[in-house]
Amino acid sequence: MQFSEILAQISAAAEQTIELPEGWGQGRALFGGLTAAIAWQHAHLGASSEQHLRALTVSFVAPVQPGTATLKRRILREGKNVTQIAVDIVQAGEVVLAALASYGRSRPSRVRVVDLPNAHVPPREQGPAFPPIDILPEFTSHFDYRVSLGGLPFTGNASREFGGWMRFRAEQQPMTIGLLLGMVDAWPPAVLPHLTAPAPASSLTWTIEFPEPLDNQLNSHDWWQYAAYIDYANEGYGHTHAHIWDAAGNLVAISRQTVTVFG
């Protein structure tokens, strides 16, 4: 089942039940980028078209499993300029994912700081794809990667930067925030290249911000640039931030994650 087909199941109802498919596994859970995108889609259908998503914060509370899930949306506050929307994904009576989507209307301001970080990702021709090996999570088969910053996971590369180029392998749709969430979270945690042997790792929390409305003239099969940086990592946790640009070098998102690593 394609990523966009999964999101298309979601309606505008504040509470609804959907079926989460097989084929998107990530260890003992469903791919976090998919579940975050489901939460965003549910929030977005309750937001005003005059307000744009400014930030999405996701807490991965417990492993989300294929099968039946209930989506619950609450509008915490709806104002003229800003709306805050909470979404829970519930399975077996327990919250397995909690998200907060913050929408805001554009308005005039005397504060203007628009110098954006420039893309510095080396050309994708300089980076290898992920090798076709059994330890890769199931969901990675839906994406193309070229690792041109840092090194491949589990190679002992101690660089604090990690990233390269990414796109959906078969999905060819106008780009949405939901599809972008899938691509961004498709990258392994930036701490994994530091290891020399496979070890589990996963996102604990994720906040992603959008400086400007996403250009939906772009396509999910286009190449996108990703550069993550390790701010700090110790005692089984890593704190990273990342920038995401389109192929032309326009900044589209700023991401921050707290990750757990068991190695």
ChimeraX attribute file (.defattr): number of C-alpha atoms within 10 A of each C-alpha:
attribute: neighborCount
match mode: 1-to-1
recipient: residues
	/A:1	10
	/A:2	13
	/A:3	18
	/A:4	16
	/A:5	9
	/A:6	16
	/A:7	21
	/A:8	11
	/A:9	13
	/A:10	18
	/A:11	15
	/A:12	14
	/A:13	13
	/A:14	15
	/A:15	15
	/A:16	14
	/A:17	17
	/A:18	16
	/A:19	13
	/A:20	21
	/A:21	15
	/A:22	13
	/A:23	15
	/A:24	24
	/A:25	19
	/A:26	19
	/A:27	16
	/A:28	10
	/A:29	14
	/A:30	22
	/A:31	24
	/A:32	26
	/A:33	24
	/A:34	25
	/A:35	24
	/A:36	26
	/A:37	24
	/A:38	27
	/A:39	28
	/A:40	25
	/A:41	21
	/A:42	27
	/A:43	29
	/A:44	21
	/A:45	15
	/A:46	17
	/A:47	21
	/A:48	15
	/A:49	11
	/A:50	11
	/A:51	17
	/A:52	21
	/A:53	25
	/A:54	18
	/A:55	19
	/A:56	24
	/A:57	20
	/A:58	26
	/A:59	18
	/A:60	20
	/A:61	15
	/A:62	15
	/A:63	17
	/A:64	23
	/A:65	19
	/A:66	16
	/A:67	11
	/A:68	13
	/A:69	20
	/A:70	17
	/A:71	22
	/A:72	20
	/A:73	23
	/A:74	15
	/A:75	16
	/A:76	10
	/A:77	11
	/A:78	13
	/A:79	10
	/A:80	10
	/A:81	12
	/A:82	17
	/A:83	21
	/A:84	20
	/A:85	22
	/A:86	22
	/A:87	26
	/A:88	23
	/A:89	26
	/A:90	19
	/A:91	20
	/A:92	9
	/A:93	9
	/A:94	12
	/A:95	20
	/A:96	19
	/A:97	22
	/A:98	20
	/A:99	23
	/A:100	23
	/A:101	24
	/A:102	22
	/A:103	25
	/A:104	19
	/A:105	16
	/A:106	12
	/A:107	6
	/A:108	6
	/A:109	6
	/A:110	5
	/A:111	6
	/A:112	7
	/A:113	6
	/A:114	7
	/A:115	6
	/A:116	9
	/A:117	12
	/A:118	11
	/A:119	18
	/A:120	13
	/A:121	18
	/A:122	16
	/A:123	14
	/A:124	18
	/A:125	11
	/A:126	11
	/A:127	19
	/A:128	14
	/A:129	16
	/A:130	16
	/A:131	10
	/A:132	9
	/A:133	7
	/A:134	7
	/A:135	10
	/A:136	15
	/A:137	17
	/A:138	16
	/A:139	20
	/A:140	21
	/A:141	15
	/A:142	17
	/A:143	18
	/A:144	18
	/A:145	25
	/A:146	22
	/A:147	26
	/A:148	23
	/A:149	23
	/A:150	22
	/A:151	22
	/A:152	24
	/A:153	22
	/A:154	15
	/A:155	15
	/A:156	14
	/A:157	18
	/A:158	14
	/A:159	15
	/A:160	18
	/A:161	21
	/A:162	28
	/A:163	28
	/A:164	29
	/A:165	28
	/A:166	26
	/A:167	25
	/A:168	25
	/A:169	15
	/A:170	14
	/A:171	17
	/A:172	13
	/A:173	16
	/A:174	14
	/A:175	17
	/A:176	18
	/A:177	20
	/A:178	21
	/A:179	23
	/A:180	22
	/A:181	22
	/A:182	23
	/A:183	24
	/A:184	21
	/A:185	19
	/A:186	24
	/A:187	21
	/A:188	19
	/A:189	25
	/A:190	27
	/A:191	28
	/A:192	24
	/A:193	23
	/A:194	19
	/A:195	17
	/A:196	13
	/A:197	12
	/A:198	15
	/A:199	13
	/A:200	10
	/A:201	19
	/A:202	19
	/A:203	21
	/A:204	17
	/A:205	18
	/A:206	22
	/A:207	18
	/A:208	20
	/A:209	18
	/A:210	18
	/A:211	15
	/A:212	13
	/A:213	13
	/A:214	17
	/A:215	13
	/A:216	12
	/A:217	10
	/A:218	15
	/A:219	20
	/A:220	22
	/A:221	18
	/A:222	18
	/A:223	21
	/A:224	24
	/A:225	29
	/A:226	27
	/A:227	25
	/A:228	25
	/A:229	20
	/A:230	19
	/A:231	12
	/A:232	12
	/A:233	16
	/A:234	9
	/A:235	9
	/A:236	11
	/A:237	18
	/A:238	21
	/A:239	19
	/A:240	22
	/A:241	19
	/A:242	20
	/A:243	22
	/A:244	26
	/A:245	22
	/A:246	20
	/A:247	15
	/A:248	10
	/A:249	15
	/A:250	15
	/A:251	21
	/A:252	20
	/A:253	24
	/A:254	19
	/A:255	22
	/A:256	20
	/A:257	24
	/A:258	19
	/A:259	20
	/A:260	21
	/A:261	19
	/A:262	11
	/A:263	14
